[in-house]
């Protein structure tokens, strides 16, 4: 049984604001195994370097990147985390992003963190 405690999802290495659509967080991840992976919405807590926290709705989406090297696994598909409605200034580089253990399991199929 999976606990609902928060686990580390990622530490923000970079973030990109996309118009009014929100903030894309980096790093991204390999697309989980299995066909038909769909967009998934969940909630995260961002722990800022100051120690303060913020909660956001997040969307994990499969995104295709143009990769010219056929040796790259996944054929260019990556799992990208977007915070809809967030602004770039809301998320500083170095912030830790936490999600529930259940969400982590759904995204990565494992109980251990990617950090």
N, C-alpha and C positions, 0 to 999 in steps of 0.2 A: 504494500500500500504506500502511495506517495504522500509525503507530508506537504502542507501548504506553506511551509516556511519559505522566505525569499532566498534565492540563490543568485550568485553573480551571473549575469548574461554576457556583459562585455564591459571593457573600459574604453571610453571614447578616445579614439586616436585622431579622428577628424569628424566634422559634421558639415553638411551641405544643405542650405535652405533652398527649397524648390517652390518659388513663388508663394502662393497662399496655401500650398499643399502640405507644408510641414517641413521637418528636418530629417534628412537621411543620415543615419549614423554609420561610421566606419570604426572597426572593421566589419566586413560582411562575412558570410560563412558559406562553406560548401552546401549545396542543396541536399537535404536529407534523402536517403535511399528510398526507392519506390517511385512508381509513376503516378502522375496525377496530383502532385503536390499543389495545394491551393493556398491562397492568401489566408492568413490567420490573424485575428484581432485579439489583443490581450492588454493587460495593464502592467506598467513598470513603475518602479520607484528609482529616481535619479538621485544619487548621493553626490553632492557637489564637493569640491575640494575644501570648501569652507566648513563642511560637516552638515550643512542644511540639506533638506530633501525636498523633492518635488515629485508629484505623481502625474503620469501621462498615459493616455491611450496610445498603444503601439500597434503597428501592423507589420507582420512578417510576410514578405512577398518574394516569390521567385522572379528574378530579373536576369535577362540574358545579356552578357557582355560580349562584344566582338573579340574573340580570341583566335589569333591566326595559328597558334601552335597546337597541332592535333594531339600532342602528348598531355595537354592540360586536362585533368580529370573533370568530369561533369559537362564537357562540351561548352563551357562558358556560362552555365547556369549557376547563379549564386543566390543565397538567401539574404535579403536586405531588410534591415529594420528601419522603419519610418515612424516618426512621432507626428501624426497629423495635428495641425493647429499650433505646433511649437514654433518658436523663433530661434534662430542660430544663437542669439545672446542668452537664451534660456538654458543652453547645454554647453558647458565649458569642456574643453579638451582635458582629459584626465578624470572626468566624472565617471563614477561607477554606476552601471545600470543593472538593477536587480529585477527578477521576475519570480513568479511562484515556481516551486519545484514541479508542479503539474505542467505548467507551460513549458518549462525547460525540457521535460520528458517528451512533450509533443513535438517541440522543435527539433530536438537532437536525438531522441530515442535512447537516452542514457541518463543516469542519475548524477553524473559528475559534471562539474562546471568546465567551460571552455577556457577559463582564465588560468 
